[in-house]
Amino acid sequence: MQVGVHRSVIALWLGHERAEMTQIYVEATLAMKEQALAMTSPRTGDPGRNQPPENLLAFLGSR
């Protein structure tokens, strides 16, 4: 929002049903987000690809 992106666009990006749902993010500034990200550490290992269990695939295939 600080760079001019309309709240309705942000709501769509976040998958919110209504633009009003993005109100909870209005308080968080870019600097606050950068601070939060600075406190995290990168993921280790190969991210790979999610593989659902065979029984789940069988269940979904039977529908």
mmCIF file as Biopython writes it, N, C-alpha, C and O atoms, coordinates in Angstrom:
data_model
#
loop_
_atom_site.group_PDB
_atom_site.id
_atom_site.type_symbol
_atom_site.label_atom_id
_atom_site.label_alt_id
_atom_site.label_comp_id
_atom_site.label_asym_id
_atom_site.label_entity_id
_atom_site.label_seq_id
_atom_site.pdbx_PDB_ins_code
_atom_site.Cartn_x
_atom_site.Cartn_y
_atom_site.Cartn_z
_atom_site.occupancy
_atom_site.B_iso_or_equiv
_atom_site.auth_seq_id
_atom_site.auth_asym_id
_atom_site.pdbx_PDB_model_num
ATOM 1   N N  . MET A ? 1  ? 0.820   -1.176  0.000  1.0 0.0 1  A 1 
ATOM 2   C CA . MET A ? 1  ? 0.000   0.000   0.000  1.0 0.0 1  A 1 
ATOM 3   C C  . MET A ? 1  ? 0.871   1.251   0.000  1.0 0.0 1  A 1 
ATOM 4   O O  . MET A ? 1  ? 0.470   2.287   -0.530 1.0 0.0 1  A 1 
ATOM 5   N N  . GLN A ? 2  ? 2.056   1.160   0.589  1.0 0.0 2  A 1 
ATOM 6   C CA . GLN A ? 2  ? 2.935   2.321   0.653  1.0 0.0 2  A 1 
ATOM 7   C C  . GLN A ? 2  ? 3.422   2.748   -0.720 1.0 0.0 2  A 1 
ATOM 8   O O  . GLN A ? 2  ? 3.754   3.916   -0.922 1.0 0.0 2  A 1 
ATOM 9   N N  . VAL A ? 3  ? 3.469   1.816   -1.668 1.0 0.0 3  A 1 
ATOM 10  C CA . VAL A ? 3  ? 3.937   2.166   -3.014 1.0 0.0 3  A 1 
ATOM 11  C C  . VAL A ? 3  ? 2.784   2.370   -3.974 1.0 0.0 3  A 1 
ATOM 12  O O  . VAL A ? 3  ? 3.003   2.534   -5.174 1.0 0.0 3  A 1 
ATOM 13  N N  . GLY A ? 4  ? 1.558   2.362   -3.468 1.0 0.0 4  A 1 
ATOM 14  C CA . GLY A ? 4  ? 0.408   2.688   -4.297 1.0 0.0 4  A 1 
ATOM 15  C C  . GLY A ? 4  ? -0.433  1.523   -4.769 1.0 0.0 4  A 1 
ATOM 16  O O  . GLY A ? 4  ? -1.341  1.715   -5.578 1.0 0.0 4  A 1 
ATOM 17  N N  . VAL A ? 5  ? -0.161  0.317   -4.288 1.0 0.0 5  A 1 
ATOM 18  C CA . VAL A ? 5  ? -0.985  -0.831  -4.669 1.0 0.0 5  A 1 
ATOM 19  C C  . VAL A ? 5  ? -2.307  -0.729  -3.907 1.0 0.0 5  A 1 
ATOM 20  O O  . VAL A ? 5  ? -2.317  -0.574  -2.686 1.0 0.0 5  A 1 
ATOM 21  N N  . HIS A ? 6  ? -3.385  -0.816  -4.614 1.0 0.0 6  A 1 
ATOM 22  C CA . HIS A ? 6  ? -4.708  -0.682  -3.997 1.0 0.0 6  A 1 
ATOM 23  C C  . HIS A ? 6  ? -4.991  -1.869  -3.088 1.0 0.0 6  A 1 
ATOM 24  O O  . HIS A ? 6  ? -4.554  -2.989  -3.354 1.0 0.0 6  A 1 
ATOM 25  N N  . ARG A ? 7  ? -5.728  -1.612  -2.013 1.0 0.0 7  A 1 
ATOM 26  C CA . ARG A ? 7  ? -6.019  -2.653  -1.030 1.0 0.0 7  A 1 
ATOM 27  C C  . ARG A ? 7  ? -6.767  -3.830  -1.639 1.0 0.0 7  A 1 
ATOM 28  O O  . ARG A ? 7  ? -6.572  -4.966  -1.205 1.0 0.0 7  A 1 
ATOM 29  N N  . SER A ? 8  ? -7.617  -3.590  -2.631 1.0 0.0 8  A 1 
ATOM 30  C CA . SER A ? 8  ? -8.346  -4.700  -3.250 1.0 0.0 8  A 1 
ATOM 31  C C  . SER A ? 8  ? -7.405  -5.641  -3.994 1.0 0.0 8  A 1 
ATOM 32  O O  . SER A ? 8  ? -7.644  -6.848  -4.038 1.0 0.0 8  A 1 
ATOM 33  N N  . VAL A ? 9  ? -6.344  -5.101  -4.576 1.0 0.0 9  A 1 
ATOM 34  C CA . VAL A ? 9  ? -5.347  -5.953  -5.254 1.0 0.0 9  A 1 
ATOM 35  C C  . VAL A ? 9  ? -4.602  -6.790  -4.232 1.0 0.0 9  A 1 
ATOM 36  O O  . VAL A ? 9  ? -4.361  -7.977  -4.450 1.0 0.0 9  A 1 
ATOM 37  N N  . ILE A ? 10 ? -4.240  -6.174  -3.123 1.0 0.0 10 A 1 
ATOM 38  C CA . ILE A ? 10 ? -3.548  -6.905  -2.059 1.0 0.0 10 A 1 
ATOM 39  C C  . ILE A ? 10 ? -4.445  -8.013  -1.518 1.0 0.0 10 A 1 
ATOM 40  O O  . ILE A ? 10 ? -3.975  -9.116  -1.239 1.0 0.0 10 A 1 
ATOM 41  N N  . ALA A ? 11 ? -5.726  -7.722  -1.371 1.0 0.0 11 A 1 
ATOM 42  C CA . ALA A ? 11 ? -6.675  -8.737  -0.896 1.0 0.0 11 A 1 
ATOM 43  C C  . ALA A ? 11 ? -6.714  -9.921  -1.850 1.0 0.0 11 A 1 
ATOM 44  O O  . ALA A ? 11 ? -6.769  -11.069 -1.410 1.0 0.0 11 A 1 
ATOM 45  N N  . LEU A ? 12 ? -6.685  -9.655  -3.145 1.0 0.0 12 A 1 
ATOM 46  C CA . LEU A ? 12 ? -6.668  -10.748 -4.126 1.0 0.0 12 A 1 
ATOM 47  C C  . LEU A ? 12 ? -5.396  -11.563 -4.020 1.0 0.0 12 A 1 
ATOM 48  O O  . LEU A ? 12 ? -5.442  -12.792 -4.073 1.0 0.0 12 A 1 
ATOM 49  N N  . TRP A ? 13 ? -4.248  -10.893 -3.870 1.0 0.0 13 A 1 
ATOM 50  C CA . TRP A ? 13 ? -2.968  -11.603 -3.735 1.0 0.0 13 A 1 
ATOM 51  C C  . TRP A ? 13 ? -2.973  -12.522 -2.528 1.0 0.0 13 A 1 
ATOM 52  O O  . TRP A ? 13 ? -2.439  -13.631 -2.574 1.0 0.0 13 A 1 
ATOM 53  N N  . LEU A ? 14 ? -3.588  -12.046 -1.438 1.0 0.0 14 A 1 
ATOM 54  C CA . LEU A ? 14 ? -3.601  -12.823 -0.200 1.0 0.0 14 A 1 
ATOM 55  C C  . LEU A ? 14 ? -4.726  -13.848 -0.157 1.0 0.0 14 A 1 
ATOM 56  O O  . LEU A ? 14 ? -4.791  -14.666 0.760  1.0 0.0 14 A 1 
ATOM 57  N N  . GLY A ? 15 ? -5.607  -13.804 -1.145 1.0 0.0 15 A 1 
ATOM 58  C CA . GLY A ? 15 ? -6.704  -14.763 -1.189 1.0 0.0 15 A 1 
ATOM 59  C C  . GLY A ? 15 ? -7.844  -14.416 -0.257 1.0 0.0 15 A 1 
ATOM 60  O O  . GLY A ? 15 ? -8.624  -15.290 0.122  1.0 0.0 15 A 1 
ATOM 61  N N  . HIS A ? 16 ? -7.952  -13.149 0.119  1.0 0.0 16 A 1 
ATOM 62  C CA . HIS A ? 16 ? -9.027  -12.736 1.017  1.0 0.0 16 A 1 
ATOM 63  C C  . HIS A ? 16 ? -10.331 -12.571 0.259  1.0 0.0 16 A 1 
ATOM 64  O O  . HIS A ? 16 ? -10.354 -12.179 -0.908 1.0 0.0 16 A 1 
ATOM 65  N N  . GLU A ? 17 ? -11.393 -12.876 0.941  1.0 0.0 17 A 1 
ATOM 66  C CA . GLU A ? 17 ? -12.724 -12.768 0.349  1.0 0.0 17 A 1 
ATOM 67  C C  . GLU A ? 17 ? -13.127 -11.310 0.135  1.0 0.0 17 A 1 
ATOM 68  O O  . GLU A ? 17 ? -13.753 -10.969 -0.869 1.0 0.0 17 A 1 
ATOM 69  N N  . ARG A ? 18 ? -12.763 -10.460 1.085  1.0 0.0 18 A 1 
ATOM 70  C CA . ARG A ? 18 ? -13.112 -9.041  1.000  1.0 0.0 18 A 1 
ATOM 71  C C  . ARG A ? 18 ? -11.867 -8.192  1.239  1.0 0.0 18 A 1 
ATOM 72  O O  . ARG A ? 18 ? -10.970 -8.598  1.978  1.0 0.0 18 A 1 
ATOM 73  N N  . ALA A ? 19 ? -11.809 -7.016  0.616  1.0 0.0 19 A 1 
ATOM 74  C CA . ALA A ? 19 ? -10.676 -6.110  0.787  1.0 0.0 19 A 1 
ATOM 75  C C  . ALA A ? 19 ? -10.532 -5.661  2.241  1.0 0.0 19 A 1 
ATOM 76  O O  . ALA A ? 19 ? -9.424  -5.362  2.686  1.0 0.0 19 A 1 
ATOM 77  N N  . GLU A ? 20 ? -11.629 -5.612  2.979  1.0 0.0 20 A 1 
ATOM 78  C CA . GLU A ? 20 ? -11.577 -5.187  4.374  1.0 0.0 20 A 1 
ATOM 79  C C  . GLU A ? 20 ? -10.730 -6.130  5.227  1.0 0.0 20 A 1 
ATOM 80  O O  . GLU A ? 20 ? -10.204 -5.736  6.267  1.0 0.0 20 A 1 
ATOM 81  N N  . MET A ? 21 ? -10.606 -7.372  4.779  1.0 0.0 21 A 1 
ATOM 82  C CA . MET A ? 21 ? -9.823  -8.351  5.538  1.0 0.0 21 A 1 
ATOM 83  C C  . MET A ? 21 ? -8.342  -7.988  5.584  1.0 0.0 21 A 1 
ATOM 84  O O  . MET A ? 21 ? -7.617  -8.473  6.452  1.0 0.0 21 A 1 
ATOM 85  N N  . THR A ? 22 ? -7.886  -7.143  4.667  1.0 0.0 22 A 1 
ATOM 86  C CA . THR A ? 22 ? -6.473  -6.750  4.653  1.0 0.0 22 A 1 
ATOM 87  C C  . THR A ? 22 ? -6.180  -5.676  5.691  1.0 0.0 22 A 1 
ATOM 88  O O  . THR A ? 22 ? -5.021  -5.311  5.890  1.0 0.0 22 A 1 
ATOM 89  N N  . GLN A ? 23 ? -7.194  -5.172  6.344  1.0 0.0 23 A 1 
ATOM 90  C CA . GLN A ? 23 ? -7.020  -4.103  7.336  1.0 0.0 23 A 1 
ATOM 91  C C  . GLN A ? 23 ? -6.033  -4.511  8.426  1.0 0.0 23 A 1 
ATOM 92  O O  . GLN A ? 23 ? -5.317  -3.662  8.957  1.0 0.0 23 A 1 
ATOM 93  N N  . ILE A ? 24 ? -5.985  -5.795  8.765  1.0 0.0 24 A 1 
ATOM 94  C CA . ILE A ? 24 ? -5.081  -6.233  9.837  1.0 0.0 24 A 1 
ATOM 95  C C  . ILE A ? 24 ? -3.613  -6.045  9.463  1.0 0.0 24 A 1 
ATOM 96  O O  . ILE A ? 24 ? -2.753  -6.024  10.343 1.0 0.0 24 A 1 
ATOM 97  N N  . TYR A ? 25 ? -3.311  -5.907  8.162  1.0 0.0 25 A 1 
ATOM 98  C CA . TYR A ? 25 ? -1.937  -5.726  7.724  1.0 0.0 25 A 1 
ATOM 99  C C  . TYR A ? 25 ? -1.535  -4.260  7.591  1.0 0.0 25 A 1 
ATOM 100 O O  . TYR A ? 25 ? -0.362  -3.962  7.363  1.0 0.0 25 A 1 
ATOM 101 N N  . VAL A ? 26 ? -2.481  -3.353  7.729  1.0 0.0 26 A 1 
ATOM 102 C CA . VAL A ? 26 ? -2.191  -1.940  7.506  1.0 0.0 26 A 1 
ATOM 103 C C  . VAL A ? 26 ? -1.156  -1.430  8.500  1.0 0.0 26 A 1 
ATOM 104 O O  . VAL A ? 26 ? -0.353  -0.561  8.160  1.0 0.0 26 A 1 
ATOM 105 N N  . GLU A ? 27 ? -1.163  -1.948  9.706  1.0 0.0 27 A 1 
ATOM 106 C CA . GLU A ? 27 ? -0.232  -1.487  10.729 1.0 0.0 27 A 1 
ATOM 107 C C  . GLU A ? 27 ? 1.216   -1.898  10.435 1.0 0.0 27 A 1 
ATOM 108 O O  . GLU A ? 27 ? 2.141   -1.222  10.883 1.0 0.0 27 A 1 
ATOM 109 N N  . ALA A ? 28 ? 1.426   -2.966  9.710  1.0 0.0 28 A 1 
ATOM 110 C CA . ALA A ? 28 ? 2.774   -3.467  9.456  1.0 0.0 28 A 1 
ATOM 111 C C  . ALA A ? 28 ? 3.422   -2.674  8.327  1.0 0.0 28 A 1 
ATOM 112 O O  . ALA A ? 28 ? 2.940   -2.692  7.195  1.0 0.0 28 A 1 
ATOM 113 N N  . THR A ? 29 ? 4.509   -1.981  8.636  1.0 0.0 29 A 1 
ATOM 114 C CA . THR A ? 29 ? 5.232   -1.228  7.620  1.0 0.0 29 A 1 
ATOM 115 C C  . THR A ? 29 ? 6.277   -2.128  6.976  1.0 0.0 29 A 1 
ATOM 116 O O  . THR A ? 29 ? 6.554   -3.223  7.464  1.0 0.0 29 A 1 
ATOM 117 N N  . LEU A ? 30 ? 6.843   -1.664  5.894  1.0 0.0 30 A 1 
ATOM 118 C CA . LEU A ? 30 ? 7.883   -2.424  5.222  1.0 0.0 30 A 1 
ATOM 119 C C  . LEU A ? 30 ? 9.072   -2.636  6.152  1.0 0.0 30 A 1 
ATOM 120 O O  . LEU A ? 30 ? 9.669   -3.713  6.154  1.0 0.0 30 A 1 
ATOM 121 N N  . ALA A ? 31 ? 9.419   -1.637  6.932  1.0 0.0 31 A 1 
ATOM 122 C CA . ALA A ? 31 ? 10.534  -1.762  7.870  1.0 0.0 31 A 1 
ATOM 123 C C  . ALA A ? 31 ? 10.255  -2.847  8.908  1.0 0.0 31 A 1 
ATOM 124 O O  . ALA A ? 31 ? 11.155  -3.607  9.267  1.0 0.0 31 A 1 
ATOM 125 N N  . MET A ? 32 ? 9.017   -2.923  9.389  1.0 0.0 32 A 1 
ATOM 126 C CA . MET A ? 32 ? 8.657   -3.957  10.357 1.0 0.0 32 A 1 
ATOM 127 C C  . MET A ? 32 ? 8.784   -5.341  9.739  1.0 0.0 32 A 1 
ATOM 128 O O  . MET A ? 32 ? 9.256   -6.272  10.392 1.0 0.0 32 A 1 
ATOM 129 N N  . LYS A ? 33 ? 8.372   -5.481  8.499  1.0 0.0 33 A 1 
ATOM 130 C CA . LYS A ? 33 ? 8.472   -6.772  7.821  1.0 0.0 33 A 1 
ATOM 131 C C  . LYS A ? 33 ? 9.928   -7.147  7.603  1.0 0.0 33 A 1 
ATOM 132 O O  . LYS A ? 33 ? 10.299  -8.310  7.766  1.0 0.0 33 A 1 
ATOM 133 N N  . GLU A ? 34 ? 10.765  -6.167  7.233  1.0 0.0 34 A 1 
ATOM 134 C CA . GLU A ? 34 ? 12.187  -6.446  7.037  1.0 0.0 34 A 1 
ATOM 135 C C  . GLU A ? 34 ? 12.837  -6.899  8.333  1.0 0.0 34 A 1 
ATOM 136 O O  . GLU A ? 34 ? 13.676  -7.800  8.326  1.0 0.0 34 A 1 
ATOM 137 N N  . GLN A ? 35 ? 12.457  -6.281  9.449  1.0 0.0 35 A 1 
ATOM 138 C CA . GLN A ? 35 ? 12.979  -6.705  10.751 1.0 0.0 35 A 1 
ATOM 139 C C  . GLN A ? 35 ? 12.576  -8.143  11.060 1.0 0.0 35 A 1 
ATOM 140 O O  . GLN A ? 35 ? 13.394  -8.930  11.535 1.0 0.0 35 A 1 
ATOM 141 N N  . ALA A ? 36 ? 11.341  -8.479  10.795 1.0 0.0 36 A 1 
ATOM 142 C CA . ALA A ? 36 ? 10.863  -9.839  11.052 1.0 0.0 36 A 1 
ATOM 143 C C  . ALA A ? 36 ? 11.616  -10.845 10.182 1.0 0.0 36 A 1 
ATOM 144 O O  . ALA A ? 36 ? 12.014  -11.907 10.661 1.0 0.0 36 A 1 
ATOM 145 N N  . LEU A ? 37 ? 11.812  -10.513 8.910  1.0 0.0 37 A 1 
ATOM 146 C CA . LEU A ? 37 ? 12.544  -11.413 8.021  1.0 0.0 37 A 1 
ATOM 147 C C  . LEU A ? 37 ? 14.000  -11.560 8.437  1.0 0.0 37 A 1 
ATOM 148 O O  . LEU A ? 37 ? 14.582  -12.633 8.278  1.0 0.0 37 A 1 
ATOM 149 N N  . ALA A ? 38 ? 14.596  -10.495 8.969  1.0 0.0 38 A 1 
ATOM 150 C CA . ALA A ? 38 ? 15.996  -10.549 9.405  1.0 0.0 38 A 1 
ATOM 151 C C  . ALA A ? 38 ? 16.177  -11.515 10.574 1.0 0.0 38 A 1 
ATOM 152 O O  . ALA A ? 38 ? 17.279  -12.020 10.786 1.0 0.0 38 A 1 
ATOM 153 N N  . MET A ? 39 ? 15.126  -11.776 11.326 1.0 0.0 39 A 1 
ATOM 154 C CA . MET A ? 39 ? 15.216  -12.684 12.468 1.0 0.0 39 A 1 
ATOM 155 C C  . MET A ? 39 ? 15.025  -14.147 12.073 1.0 0.0 39 A 1 
ATOM 156 O O  . MET A ? 39 ? 15.154  -15.029 12.922 1.0 0.0 39 A 1 
ATOM 157 N N  . THR A ? 40 ? 14.722  -14.420 10.812 1.0 0.0 40 A 1 
ATOM 158 C CA . THR A ? 40 ? 14.542  -15.799 10.367 1.0 0.0 40 A 1 
ATOM 159 C C  . THR A ? 40 ? 15.827  -16.330 9.774  1.0 0.0 40 A 1 
ATOM 160 O O  . THR A ? 40 ? 16.746  -15.565 9.480  1.0 0.0 40 A 1 
ATOM 161 N N  . SER A ? 41 ? 15.895  -17.623 9.599  1.0 0.0 41 A 1 
ATOM 162 C CA . SER A ? 41 ? 17.055  -18.231 8.961  1.0 0.0 41 A 1 
ATOM 163 C C  . SER A ? 41 ? 16.584  -18.999 7.729  1.0 0.0 41 A 1 
ATOM 164 O O  . SER A ? 41 ? 15.460  -19.499 7.692  1.0 0.0 41 A 1 
ATOM 165 N N  . PRO A ? 42 ? 17.450  -19.089 6.724  1.0 0.0 42 A 1 
ATOM 166 C CA . PRO A ? 42 ? 17.050  -19.797 5.506  1.0 0.0 42 A 1 
ATOM 167 C C  . PRO A ? 42 ? 16.788  -21.277 5.772  1.0 0.0 42 A 1 
ATOM 168 O O  . PRO A ? 42 ? 17.366  -21.877 6.678  1.0 0.0 42 A 1 
ATOM 169 N N  . ARG A ? 43 ? 15.920  -21.833 4.976  1.0 0.0 43 A 1 
ATOM 170 C CA . ARG A ? 43 ? 15.641  -23.263 5.057  1.0 0.0 43 A 1 
ATOM 171 C C  . ARG A ? 43 ? 16.866  -24.052 4.640  1.0 0.0 43 A 1 
ATOM 172 O O  . ARG A ? 43 ? 17.590  -23.645 3.732  1.0 0.0 43 A 1 
ATOM 173 N N  . THR A ? 44 ? 17.101  -25.164 5.287  1.0 0.0 44 A 1 
ATOM 174 C CA . THR A ? 44 ? 18.222  -26.018 4.897  1.0 0.0 44 A 1 
ATOM 175 C C  . THR A ? 44 ? 17.691  -27.227 4.150  1.0 0.0 44 A 1 
ATOM 176 O O  . THR A ? 44 ? 16.545  -27.634 4.339  1.0 0.0 44 A 1 
ATOM 177 N N  . GLY A ? 45 ? 18.507  -27.779 3.326  1.0 0.0 45 A 1 
ATOM 178 C CA . GLY A ? 45 ? 18.125  -28.981 2.599  1.0 0.0 45 A 1 
ATOM 179 C C  . GLY A ? 45 ? 17.421  -28.677 1.299  1.0 0.0 45 A 1 
ATOM 180 O O  . GLY A ? 45 ? 17.133  -27.526 0.971  1.0 0.0 45 A 1 
ATOM 181 N N  . ASP A ? 46 ? 17.154  -29.729 0.578  1.0 0.0 46 A 1 
ATOM 182 C CA . ASP A ? 46 ? 16.483  -29.633 -0.712 1.0 0.0 46 A 1 
ATOM 183 C C  . ASP A ? 46 ? 14.992  -29.469 -0.492 1.0 0.0 46 A 1 
ATOM 184 O O  . ASP A ? 46 ? 14.381  -30.299 0.181  1.0 0.0 46 A 1 
ATOM 185 N N  . PRO A ? 47 ? 14.381  -28.413 -1.045 1.0 0.0 47 A 1 
ATOM 186 C CA . PRO A ? 47 ? 12.952  -28.237 -0.827 1.0 0.0 47 A 1 
ATOM 187 C C  . PRO A ? 47 ? 12.127  -29.374 -1.419 1.0 0.0 47 A 1 
ATOM 188 O O  . PRO A ? 47 ? 11.050  -29.692 -0.913 1.0 0.0 47 A 1 
ATOM 189 N N  . GLY A ? 48 ? 12.625  -29.982 -2.483 1.0 0.0 48 A 1 
ATOM 190 C CA . GLY A ? 48 ? 11.927  -31.112 -3.072 1.0 0.0 48 A 1 
ATOM 191 C C  . GLY A ? 48 ? 10.518  -30.782 -3.509 1.0 0.0 48 A 1 
ATOM 192 O O  . GLY A ? 48 ? 10.172  -29.623 -3.734 1.0 0.0 48 A 1 
ATOM 193 N N  . ARG A ? 49 ? 9.730   -31.801 -3.621 1.0 0.0 49 A 1 
ATOM 194 C CA . ARG A ? 49 ? 8.342   -31.643 -4.046 1.0 0.0 49 A 1 
ATOM 195 C C  . ARG A ? 49 ? 7.452   -32.484 -3.144 1.0 0.0 49 A 1 
ATOM 196 O O  . ARG A ? 49 ? 7.802   -33.608 -2.783 1.0 0.0 49 A 1 
ATOM 197 N N  . ASN A ? 50 ? 6.314   -31.940 -2.789 1.0 0.0 50 A 1 
ATOM 198 C CA . ASN A ? 50 ? 5.397   -32.662 -1.914 1.0 0.0 50 A 1 
ATOM 199 C C  . ASN A ? 50 ? 4.842   -33.878 -2.639 1.0 0.0 50 A 1 
ATOM 200 O O  . ASN A ? 50 ? 4.377   -33.773 -3.774 1.0 0.0 50 A 1 
ATOM 201 N N  . GLN A ? 51 ? 4.891   -35.023 -1.986 1.0 0.0 51 A 1 
ATOM 202 C CA . GLN A ? 51 ? 4.323   -36.241 -2.542 1.0 0.0 51 A 1 
ATOM 203 C C  . GLN A ? 51 ? 3.310   -36.780 -1.555 1.0 0.0 51 A 1 
ATOM 204 O O  . GLN A ? 51 ? 3.688   -37.264 -0.488 1.0 0.0 51 A 1 
ATOM 205 N N  . PRO A ? 52 ? 2.026   -36.706 -1.888 1.0 0.0 52 A 1 
ATOM 206 C CA . PRO A ? 52 ? 1.007   -37.202 -0.957 1.0 0.0 52 A 1 
ATOM 207 C C  . PRO A ? 52 ? 1.105   -38.718 -0.796 1.0 0.0 52 A 1 
ATOM 208 O O  . PRO A ? 52 ? 1.590   -39.408 -1.693 1.0 0.0 52 A 1 
ATOM 209 N N  . PRO A ? 53 ? 0.647   -39.238 0.341  1.0 0.0 53 A 1 
ATOM 210 C CA . PRO A ? 53 ? 0.683   -40.680 0.567  1.0 0.0 53 A 1 
ATOM 211 C C  . PRO A ? 53 ? -0.181  -41.427 -0.456 1.0 0.0 53 A 1 
ATOM 212 O O  . PRO A ? 53 ? -1.164  -40.891 -0.969 1.0 0.0 53 A 1 
ATOM 213 N N  . GLU A ? 54 ? 0.198   -42.647 -0.732 1.0 0.0 54 A 1 
ATOM 214 C CA . GLU A ? 54 ? -0.518  -43.464 -1.724 1.0 0.0 54 A 1 
ATOM 215 C C  . GLU A ? 54 ? -1.988  -43.658 -1.361 1.0 0.0 54 A 1 
ATOM 216 O O  . GLU A ? 54 ? -2.853  -43.644 -2.237 1.0 0.0 54 A 1 
ATOM 217 N N  . ASN A ? 55 ? -2.272  -43.841 -0.066 1.0 0.0 55 A 1 
ATOM 218 C CA . ASN A ? 55 ? -3.671  -44.065 0.330  1.0 0.0 55 A 1 
ATOM 219 C C  . ASN A ? 55 ? -4.539  -42.819 0.047  1.0 0.0 55 A 1 
ATOM 220 O O  . ASN A ? 55 ? -5.720  -42.944 -0.275 1.0 0.0 55 A 1 
ATOM 221 N N  . LEU A ? 56 ? -3.953  -41.645 0.168  1.0 0.0 56 A 1 
ATOM 222 C CA . LEU A ? 56 ? -4.689  -40.427 -0.160 1.0 0.0 56 A 1 
ATOM 223 C C  . LEU A ? 56 ? -4.940  -40.346 -1.667 1.0 0.0 56 A 1 
ATOM 224 O O  . LEU A ? 56 ? -6.037  -39.995 -2.101 1.0 0.0 56 A 1 
ATOM 225 N N  . LEU A ? 57 ? -3.928  -40.669 -2.452 1.0 0.0 57 A 1 
ATOM 226 C CA . LEU A ? 57 ? -4.092  -40.663 -3.908 1.0 0.0 57 A 1 
ATOM 227 C C  . LEU A ? 57 ? -5.143  -41.678 -4.347 1.0 0.0 57 A 1 
ATOM 228 O O  . LEU A ? 57 ? -5.937  -41.408 -5.248 1.0 0.0 57 A 1 
ATOM 229 N N  . ALA A ? 58 ? -5.144  -42.844 -3.709 1.0 0.0 58 A 1 
ATOM 230 C CA . ALA A ? 58 ? -6.139  -43.862 -4.036 1.0 0.0 58 A 1 
ATOM 231 C C  . ALA A ? 58 ? -7.547  -43.380 -3.692 1.0 0.0 58 A 1 
ATOM 232 O O  . ALA A ? 58 ? -8.487  -43.574 -4.463 1.0 0.0 58 A 1 
ATOM 233 N N  . PHE A ? 59 ? -7.679  -42.754 -2.532 1.0 0.0 59 A 1 
ATOM 234 C CA . PHE A ? 59 ? -8.963  -42.217 -2.117 1.0 0.0 59 A 1 
ATOM 235 C C  . PHE A ? 59 ? -9.454  -41.157 -3.101 1.0 0.0 59 A 1 
ATOM 236 O O  . PHE A ? 59 ? -10.613 -41.191 -3.515 1.0 0.0 59 A 1 
ATOM 237 N N  . LEU A ? 60 ? -8.605  -40.238 -3.471 1.0 0.0 60 A 1 
ATOM 238 C CA . LEU A ? 60 ? -8.999  -39.183 -4.408 1.0 0.0 60 A 1 
ATOM 239 C C  . LEU A ? 60 ? -9.288  -39.752 -5.786 1.0 0.0 60 A 1 
ATOM 240 O O  . LEU A ? 60 ? -10.164 -39.252 -6.492 1.0 0.0 60 A 1 
ATOM 241 N N  . GLY A ? 61 ? -8.566  -40.788 -6.172 1.0 0.0 61 A 1 
ATOM 242 C CA . GLY A ? 61 ? -8.816  -41.408 -7.482 1.0 0.0 61 A 1 
ATOM 243 C C  . GLY A ? 61 ? -10.111 -42.176 -7.542 1.0 0.0 61 A 1 
ATOM 244 O O  . GLY A ? 61 ? -10.644 -42.404 -8.627 1.0 0.0 61 A 1 
ATOM 245 N N  . SER A ? 62 ? -10.633 -42.583 -6.388 1.0 0.0 62 A 1 
ATOM 246 C CA . SER A ? 62 ? -11.866 -43.360 -6.380 1.0 0.0 62 A 1 
ATOM 247 C C  . SER A ? 62 ? -13.108 -42.470 -6.417 1.0 0.0 62 A 1 
ATOM 248 O O  . SER A ? 62 ? -14.225 -42.983 -6.491 1.0 0.0 62 A 1 
ATOM 249 N N  . ARG A ? 63 ? -12.941 -41.187 -6.368 1.0 0.0 63 A 1 
ATOM 250 C CA . ARG A ? 63 ? -14.068 -40.252 -6.355 1.0 0.0 63 A 1 
ATOM 251 C C  . ARG A ? 63 ? -14.454 -39.836 -7.731 1.0 0.0 63 A 1 
ATOM 252 O O  . ARG A ? 63 ? -15.386 -39.050 -7.901 1.0 0.0 63 A 1 
#
